[in-house]
C-alpha cells in the first residue's frame, strides 16, 4: 500500500487529520475563549500541515521527524480537549468522540513512523 502513495493527499492519516481540523473549527466556532480556541486550532492545523511538510521534504529522515511533530500536536490537542471537558465548555460526549479521533490519528502516525523506519 505504501508504494502507491505518490502525494501526501493520498495518506489516510492526512485525510483523517484534515477531518479533525474541520471538527475543531466547527465545535469552537462560537467559543469566546479566544486564547484556548486559537491554541486548539493551531494544534489541530499542525497535524496535517506537518504530515504534508514532511512528505514534501523528500527524505525519509525528515518525513519521520515531521510525523513525530504531528504526533506531538495530536497529544497537545487531546490534552486541550480534556480541559474543555473538565471545564464543561464542550459537551462530554462530543469531547470523548473527538478524543477518540485524536487517539486514532496518533495510532496511525505511530504505525506510519514504524513503517518508514523499517522499510525505507
Protein Blocks (a to p, Z undefined) as FASTA:
>chain_A
ZZmpmbfklpmklmmmmmmmmmmmmmmmmpcblmlmmmmmmmmmmmmmmmmmmmmnopak
lmmmmmmmmmmmmmmmmmmmmmmmmnomacfklmmmmmmmmmmmmmmmmmmmmmmmmmZZ
